Amino acid sequence: MIDLVVNTKKRKELNEQFEKYGIKESDIEEKFIYSSGNGGQNVNKVATAVYLKHLSTGIKIKCSKGRTQGLNRFFARCLLVKKIDEQILGRMSERQQKIKKLRKQKSKCYKRYKKKDTCKKTSGYFVKNNVSYEHETIETSLRRT
């Protein structure tokens, strides 16, 4: 693997991921392009963003997360591994599982919100389950019970 500007532990983990999915450096087309955003003069002068294309799968990635080219090369390769993982595993990938879990939690909250019995007083009328009642009728019905 090429020399990236990260510590050996992270580089080793990335190499293991490459071996796991059978990704070779020769299968990756890499270009360096100008990035945009924060970074000041360095962004305008140096091509720090990285464009990767995995020739076997056709996956394209553009990464300009970091300010240096070395970090962006590492981040782009990590993104490539994640994309290939999603493509191979489909719905079972880690990212897809998190998304599914969040959707399920949000739907539960929404159902609870809809189910709640709301009772509001607005200008002499009570509104309960979108039905308006006059203040007097509710008071009299409460006294009877």
Secondary structure, DSSP 8 states (H G I E B T S, - for coil): ----SS-HHHHHHHHHHHHHHT--GGGEEEEEE---SSSTHHHHHS--EEEEEETTT--EEEE--SSSHHHHHHHHHHHHHHHHHHHHHGGGSHHHHHHHHHHHHHHHHHHHHHHS--EEEETTEEEETTEEEEHHHHHHHHHH-
